[in-house]
Amino acid sequence: MCIRDSADGRAVVNPFPDLQENESTSRPNALSNTRGTLAVAHWDVPDCGNSEFFINLQDNLHLNPPTYGGYTCFAFVPEEDSASWSVITAIAEAIAGGGDGTRILIESMALA
């Protein structure tokens, strides 16, 4: 079970159970952690992810199995989706520029 801070700073307990299987290690055709993929975040135990994810802003092949148990990629941004790619690029540039610690709020997201 994950406990994280909400946008207003309150601690929030995640009501969802941990994933039962880390698909990055059980599926031979699993997506790789390349730029534009979304992956399930987890702690040191590979099968403990549940509702938190991250966007790979660059190729992160070191997150593929066997390192850290692998991080399961469950979605990707299609090459033709220029609007989404511009958001990914803007986030990556903000981080690369050092940023000022300001959070980047994503107001809406749709997984198809």
Number of C-alpha atoms within 10 A of each C-alpha: 13 17 10 13 10 10 10 6 8 9 11 12 12 14 11 11 12 15 15 10 13 20 19 25 17 11 10 8 9 14 19 23 27 19 18 21 22 22 25 23 19 23 10 9 10 22 20 18 25 18 15 12 16 13 21 19 20 14 13 13 15 13 18 20 17 11 11 14 17 24 30 30 24 17 15 19 17 11 9 8 9 11 9 15 17 11 12 19 15 14 17 15 13 15 15 9 9 8 11 8 8 8 9 10 7 7 5 5 7 4 7 5
